């Protein structure tokens, strides 16, 4: 089903038109009415797709159309203008995009070589000729043309070059500054007040057309934020998820239909005007159902806000999109006791790590606190969770919520486990000590033993997951151990160690390496 958008009304501006004498052209302005507003698909990778409708009154043949309601960060080569019904043939002969709205510096550039009036500090009128405006153009091309272009432009605009300084002739003398506030007689015909798109369109028949305009823009993003609240006692969580939308596009959107795309969409970055292909599936909109609908879309997930909403320029807006109560969770305590000095050992090769006697002998006393829960329907969730920030709270005896930690999650499908670190346990302490080290390079073998002590100062028993990295060499064998272990990958083992209240538990093991 195609989305139905009403149209907005606008007035043609002479600043956006050029008369072509070689062929007959009818100059038109894009028109629409704001009954329901535009549609946005916002990606959590700092860009969005904007869709709007334009009422065109076309004549058969070549027409010139101007549109000045785009964003400041439009990607020109992403623009799609078409008849959404597919009944009218619409050929774009030429498209032009200008993103240099009029400014004082640009007006000075337009009036170079001419004499204008300036208002001095005492409100006196000073007449001066603009010898050089000091305007340095093409700032938006820096990212497109690379470092060499940027350095060249910066050298041109530097104080040493002088090109960025205005030169004004007043009473036959030259000034390297403005003598006052410039008073311009008029706007030049070619100046624009907002970024503008103009097209030369070849229409196969005359008459009105409700055209659909789509384009990619930077300057907009969204992210998910989750607040999880635990009661005074226990680990059952209540979750409220918010969508935070940030609009820095230079344009406000009135009563926009908003969809949010969650997933890692491949997007070329590093240039301000990247290409982006739109397909017909993305240009259509699903029916909106409360409170927020979610569906799989290609390899990603699409969230549609129930209500049309106004999104002002430079506004941050939050909308609730998920709520769940009674989520079963549990704390996970992890002790990863090897404290390696990355400033010293960063970039070392495996042979150096194997041969350095002191590697891995420093101890980290902190025990991590992690919180985990299943994102499943049986656990009162079971919806794809977009990546975002999880904030954990616990209610105190007086009913107030106290913040207990936060972290971020990646995109999490349904029926997957969520596990995040929220801090370090105050009442749990770890101590890791090497008790033996013997290396025989002739036999190409090494034996190393460790003792890991865990102390629990809590009033309840806990289970601590002890993580040990067998970093000396990939070929290893555990020759002695005080407790069973689980091999989690090629060079990592874990011990699950129960520790009673106000007690200490020790885990020992010996590893034999060969190479």
JOZI-V335221 format. One record per residue. N is the residue number from 1. PHI is phi as a letter, one per 20 degrees, with the letter a starting at -180 (none if undefined). OMEGA is omega in whole degrees, 0 to 359 (NA if undefined). Layout:
n = [N | N]
phi = [PHI | PHI]
omega = [OMEGA | OMEGA]
//
This chain:
n = [1 | 2 | 3 | 4 | 5 | 6 | 7 | 8 | 9 | 10 | 11 | 12 | 13 | 14 | 15 | 16 | 17 | 18 | 19 | 20 | 21 | 22 | 23 | 24 | 25 | 26 | 27 | 28 | 29 | 30 | 31 | 32 | 33 | 34 | 35 | 36 | 37 | 38 | 39 | 40 | 41 | 42 | 43 | 44 | 45 | 46 | 47 | 48 | 49 | 50 | 51 | 52 | 53 | 54 | 55 | 56 | 57 | 58 | 59 | 60 | 61 | 62 | 63 | 64 | 65 | 66 | 67 | 68 | 69 | 70 | 71 | 72 | 73 | 74 | 75 | 76 | 77 | 78 | 79 | 80 | 81 | 82 | 83 | 84 | 85 | 86 | 87 | 88 | 89 | 90 | 91 | 92 | 93 | 94 | 95 | 96 | 97 | 98 | 99 | 100 | 101 | 102 | 103 | 104 | 105 | 106 | 107 | 108 | 109 | 110 | 111 | 112 | 113 | 114 | 115 | 116 | 117 | 118 | 119 | 120 | 121 | 122 | 123 | 124 | 125 | 126 | 127 | 128 | 129 | 130 | 131 | 132 | 133 | 134 | 135 | 136 | 137 | 138 | 139 | 140 | 141 | 142 | 143 | 144 | 145 | 146 | 147 | 148 | 149 | 150 | 151 | 152 | 153 | 154 | 155 | 156 | 157 | 158 | 159 | 160 | 161 | 162 | 163 | 164 | 165 | 166 | 167 | 168 | 169 | 170 | 171 | 172 | 173 | 174 | 175 | 176 | 177 | 178 | 179 | 180 | 181 | 182 | 183 | 184 | 185 | 186 | 187 | 188 | 189 | 190 | 191 | 192 | 193 | 194 | 195 | 196 | 197 | 198 | 199 | 200 | 201 | 202 | 203 | 204 | 205 | 206 | 207 | 208 | 209 | 210 | 211 | 212 | 213 | 214 | 215 | 216 | 217 | 218 | 219 | 220 | 221 | 222 | 223 | 224 | 225 | 226 | 227 | 228 | 229 | 230 | 231 | 232 | 233 | 234 | 235 | 236 | 237 | 238 | 239 | 240 | 241 | 242 | 243 | 244 | 245 | 246 | 247 | 248 | 249 | 250 | 251 | 252 | 253 | 254 | 255 | 256 | 257 | 258 | 259 | 260 | 261 | 262 | 263 | 264 | 265 | 266 | 267 | 268 | 269 | 270 | 271 | 272 | 273 | 274 | 275 | 276 | 277 | 278 | 279 | 280 | 281 | 282 | 283 | 284 | 285 | 286 | 287 | 288 | 289 | 290 | 291 | 292 | 293 | 294 | 295 | 296 | 297 | 298 | 299 | 300 | 301 | 302 | 303 | 304 | 305 | 306 | 307 | 308 | 309 | 310 | 311 | 312 | 313 | 314 | 315 | 316 | 317 | 318 | 319 | 320 | 321 | 322 | 323 | 324 | 325 | 326 | 327 | 328 | 329 | 330 | 331 | 332 | 333 | 334 | 335 | 336 | 337 | 338 | 339 | 340 | 341 | 342 | 343 | 344 | 345 | 346 | 347 | 348 | 349 | 350 | 351 | 352 | 353 | 354 | 355 | 356 | 357 | 358 | 359 | 360 | 361 | 362 | 363 | 364 | 365 | 366 | 367 | 368 | 369 | 370 | 371 | 372 | 373 | 374 | 375 | 376 | 377 | 378 | 379 | 380 | 381 | 382 | 383 | 384 | 385 | 386 | 387 | 388 | 389 | 390 | 391 | 392 | 393 | 394 | 395 | 396 | 397 | 398 | 399 | 400 | 401 | 402 | 403 | 404 | 405 | 406 | 407 | 408 | 409 | 410 | 411 | 412 | 413 | 414 | 415 | 416 | 417 | 418 | 419 | 420 | 421 | 422 | 423 | 424 | 425 | 426 | 427 | 428 | 429 | 430 | 431 | 432 | 433 | 434 | 435 | 436 | 437 | 438 | 439 | 440 | 441 | 442 | 443 | 444 | 445 | 446 | 447 | 448 | 449 | 450 | 451 | 452 | 453 | 454 | 455 | 456 | 457 | 458 | 459 | 460 | 461 | 462 | 463 | 464 | 465 | 466 | 467 | 468 | 469 | 470 | 471 | 472 | 473 | 474 | 475 | 476 | 477 | 478 | 479 | 480 | 481 | 482 | 483 | 484 | 485 | 486 | 487 | 488 | 489 | 490 | 491 | 492 | 493 | 494 | 495 | 496 | 497 | 498 | 499 | 500 | 501 | 502 | 503 | 504 | 505 | 506 | 507 | 508 | 509 | 510 | 511 | 512 | 513 | 514 | 515]
phi = [none | f | f | d | d | f | c | d | d | b | d | f | d | f | f | d | d | c | e | d | e | f | c | f | c | e | e | c | d | f | c | a | d | e | f | c | n | f | c | c | d | d | d | e | c | m | b | b | d | d | c | b | d | c | e | d | d | e | d | f | o | e | c | d | c | c | c | c | c | e | e | f | c | f | e | g | e | d | f | c | c | b | e | f | e | m | e | d | e | c | d | e | f | b | c | c | c | d | c | c | g | f | b | f | f | f | f | g | f | f | e | g | n | d | d | c | e | c | e | f | f | e | m | f | e | d | e | b | e | e | f | b | e | n | f | d | e | m | f | f | e | g | f | f | d | n | f | f | f | f | f | f | f | f | f | f | e | f | g | f | f | n | f | e | d | f | c | c | e | c | l | m | d | e | c | e | a | f | f | r | f | f | d | e | f | a | e | f | f | e | f | c | e | c | g | c | d | c | c | d | d | d | d | e | b | e | p | f | b | e | e | d | d | c | a | e | c | e | n | b | b | b | b | e | c | c | d | c | d | d | f | g | c | o | c | f | d | d | d | c | d | d | e | d | d | c | d | c | e | n | b | e | d | e | l | e | e | d | c | c | e | d | q | e | f | f | c | f | d | n | b | f | c | e | e | b | e | d | d | f | f | f | e | d | c | f | f | e | c | f | e | b | e | c | b | f | c | l | d | c | c | d | d | d | f | f | d | f | c | e | c | f | f | m | d | d | c | d | c | f | c | b | b | b | c | m | f | f | c | b | f | c | d | c | d | d | e | f | d | e | e | f | f | e | e | f | n | f | e | g | f | f | f | f | e | e | f | e | f | m | e | f | d | d | e | e | d | f | d | c | c | c | b | e | e | c | f | f | d | m | c | n | c | g | d | f | f | r | d | d | d | d | c | c | f | e | f | e | n | f | e | d | f | c | q | b | a | d | c | e | g | c | f | f | m | d | e | d | b | c | e | d | q | d | f | f | e | d | c | d | b | d | c | e | d | b | b | b | c | c | f | f | e | l | b | b | d | b | c | c | c | d | d | c | d | d | d | f | e | c | f | c | d | d | e | e | d | c | e | e | e | f | a | f | e | b | b | e | e | b | b | e | b | f | c | d | e | e | b | f | c | c | c | c | d | e | d | f | c | f | g | l | c | c | c | c | d | c | b | c | d | d | d | c | b]
omega = [181 | 178 | 178 | 180 | 171 | 192 | 182 | 184 | 178 | 182 | 179 | 178 | 179 | 180 | 186 | 187 | 171 | 181 | 178 | 185 | 184 | 180 | 178 | 182 | 172 | 181 | 182 | 172 | 177 | 182 | 175 | 178 | 190 | 183 | 181 | 175 | 181 | 177 | 181 | 165 | 186 | 180 | 180 | 175 | 172 | 170 | 182 | 171 | 180 | 176 | 179 | 178 | 181 | 176 | 181 | 171 | 190 | 168 | 178 | 183 | 187 | 178 | 172 | 185 | 178 | 180 | 185 | 180 | 178 | 179 | 177 | 186 | 177 | 173 | 189 | 183 | 173 | 187 | 173 | 175 | 186 | 170 | 184 | 179 | 181 | 184 | 182 | 175 | 184 | 182 | 177 | 179 | 183 | 175 | 178 | 178 | 177 | 181 | 178 | 178 | 186 | 177 | 180 | 181 | 180 | 177 | 175 | 178 | 179 | 185 | 176 | 181 | 182 | 179 | 177 | 179 | 174 | 177 | 182 | 182 | 180 | 179 | 176 | 180 | 180 | 177 | 181 | 178 | 180 | 178 | 175 | 186 | 186 | 180 | 178 | 184 | 169 | 176 | 183 | 180 | 184 | 182 | 184 | 188 | 168 | 188 | 183 | 178 | 180 | 181 | 179 | 180 | 179 | 177 | 179 | 184 | 184 | 178 | 180 | 180 | 180 | 184 | 180 | 179 | 175 | 173 | 181 | 177 | 180 | 179 | 177 | 178 | 184 | 176 | 177 | 175 | 177 | 180 | 181 | 178 | 182 | 176 | 185 | 182 | 183 | 173 | 175 | 182 | 184 | 181 | 178 | 180 | 179 | 174 | 188 | 170 | 172 | 179 | 161 | 186 | 175 | 183 | 181 | 178 | 180 | 176 | 180 | 178 | 174 | 184 | 178 | 179 | 176 | 176 | 176 | 178 | 169 | 175 | 178 | 179 | 172 | 176 | 178 | 176 | 183 | 174 | 181 | 186 | 176 | 178 | 180 | 177 | 177 | 186 | 174 | 187 | 167 | 186 | 170 | 180 | 180 | 169 | 177 | 182 | 181 | 182 | 176 | 187 | 186 | 181 | 174 | 180 | 185 | 179 | 183 | 169 | 190 | 171 | 183 | 180 | 179 | 180 | 181 | 180 | 179 | 182 | 179 | 180 | 178 | 174 | 186 | 184 | 183 | 178 | 179 | 183 | 176 | 175 | 185 | 180 | 182 | 182 | 176 | 186 | 177 | 174 | 184 | 180 | 182 | 348 | 172 | 180 | 180 | 176 | 173 | 181 | 185 | 179 | 186 | 176 | 186 | 179 | 182 | 178 | 184 | 189 | 170 | 184 | 177 | 182 | 183 | 175 | 182 | 179 | 171 | 185 | 178 | 179 | 177 | 181 | 177 | 177 | 180 | 179 | 174 | 180 | 179 | 179 | 176 | 175 | 176 | 179 | 185 | 174 | 175 | 198 | 182 | 179 | 182 | 179 | 184 | 176 | 180 | 189 | 181 | 179 | 179 | 176 | 184 | 180 | 179 | 178 | 181 | 187 | 181 | 184 | 187 | 183 | 175 | 182 | 177 | 185 | 174 | 185 | 188 | 173 | 182 | 171 | 178 | 177 | 180 | 175 | 179 | 175 | 184 | 179 | 178 | 177 | 174 | 175 | 174 | 173 | 177 | 181 | 177 | 180 | 183 | 185 | 174 | 175 | 183 | 177 | 172 | 179 | 177 | 180 | 179 | 178 | 180 | 178 | 177 | 181 | 183 | 176 | 179 | 175 | 181 | 173 | 172 | 176 | 186 | 178 | 176 | 179 | 172 | 182 | 173 | 178 | 182 | 176 | 182 | 178 | 177 | 181 | 180 | 190 | 177 | 183 | 176 | 177 | 182 | 183 | 175 | 183 | 180 | 176 | 179 | 182 | 178 | 181 | 179 | 179 | 180 | 179 | 182 | 175 | 182 | 181 | 181 | 171 | 181 | 178 | 180 | 181 | 182 | 178 | 177 | 177 | 178 | 179 | 179 | 172 | 182 | 178 | 180 | 182 | 178 | 180 | 180 | 193 | 186 | 183 | 183 | 180 | 185 | 176 | 177 | 184 | 179 | 181 | 179 | 181 | 177 | 178 | 177 | 176 | 184 | 170 | 189 | 183 | 180 | 174 | 180 | 173 | 173 | 190 | 173 | 180 | 181 | 178 | 179 | 181 | 178 | 178 | 182 | 176 | 177 | 173 | 175 | 180 | 180 | 179 | 172 | 178 | NA]
//
